[in-house]
Amino acid sequence: MSLADQVLAVNNDLPIRTEKPVHSGKVRSVYWLTDADSRRLIEQKGYDVPVDTPLAIMVISDRISAFDCIWQGEGGLKGVPGKGAALNAISNHWFKLFKENGLADSHILDIPHPFVWIVQKAQPVMIEAICRQYITGSMWRAYEKGERDFCGIELPEGLSRDSKLPELLQTPSTKGILKGIDGVPEADDVNITRKNIEDNFEAFNFKSADDIGLYEKLLTQGFDLISAQLAKIDQIFVDTKFEFGYVKDTQGNDKLIYMDEVGTPDSSRIWDGEAYRQGNVIENSKEGFRQLLLNHFPEPDILLNKDRMAERTALANDNPLPVDVLMAVSETYTGIAEKITGEKIELSANPKAEIIEILKRDYQLVD
């Protein structure tokens, strides 16, 4: 079995019974189940949702994206071994702790396989909910150029790169392109203020103005819980992105929940504590891969300049990376997952065949 066989690179071609097009994102693919299969599984498996709730199978991949491109390795290696399983294991761990600590539910109802979630349909809040404990990355680059206002928050003078901020900051941005909102550019992932959200809460898909405070509370609580747990293994939770959405409870009431993934190396920066105390930053997150790409190619502006997207896409397509680069990323992802969960990430010999077998045998979702 070759290394390439152990990687699940294409995840939108599984023979899962569905009547809708498969939605394939950068990393995950979503298969919406038929009404009959959704209803059957809710009854058979006892999922705590209304019986008419639409369900989906969400399959993660081992693809790696950075700078809005998918990157590949030499020798047909089209992803990072162990990455998908590591991301899911970390999210599963945090979602379980959130629920145990009374924070909020997630969209996940069942985990048939390390690569697979069964999720309930949620109406997403159109906000990338970002929390920052340290000044680094894009915030530092802007601060260094003299910017002091971030999402309506005034930063003090005299901050240094990678230093801890005076307080935990929430710096939200748009999720997708939102149109017709005064003061909010019609572009994906643009910074917004709390006032933008308050003045247009319905446009951001909030059910009520009060839920703005609830999402902020859940964001802070989630960040603090993960940060405290990571500190126990001497890791620093630097910043992260959460996503939220609404589902119906069994009484038919709207309920705000966590969506997508939380506290993973893809959605967060995580630094090694011992190295940081010695004045070094060691990334246990995708940021390390981004920095590697910036150093690997002679013209980093292609990766940073949104006006050069065509060149960037060509760069990713035409330049497979050395295998040892992707294996180093694999070690980062599986290593931090094993530290967080306390369990080994096992590489599957053929993840796609395993998924099909389980969904056919235990869920009757493959004909």
Buried (B, 14 or more C-beta within 10 A) or exposed (E): EEBBBBBBBBBBEBEBBBEEEBEBBEBBBBBBBBEEBBBBBBEEEEBEBBEEBBBBBBBBBBBBBBBBBBBBBEEEBBBBBBBBBBBBBBBBBBBEBBBEEEBBBBBBBBBBBBBBBBBBBBEBBBBBBBBBBBBBBEBBEBBEEEEEEBBBBEBEEEBEEBEEBEEBBBBBBBBEEBEEBEEBEEEEEBBBBBEBBEBBBEBBBBBEEEBBEBBBEBBEBBBBBBBEBBEEEBBBBBBBBBBBBBBBEEEEEEBBBBBBBBBBBBBBBBBBBEBBEEEEBBBBBBBBBBBBBBEBBEEBEBBBEEEBEEBBBEBBEEEBBEBEBBBBBBEBBBBBBBBBBEEEBEBBEEBBEBBBEBBBEEBEBBE
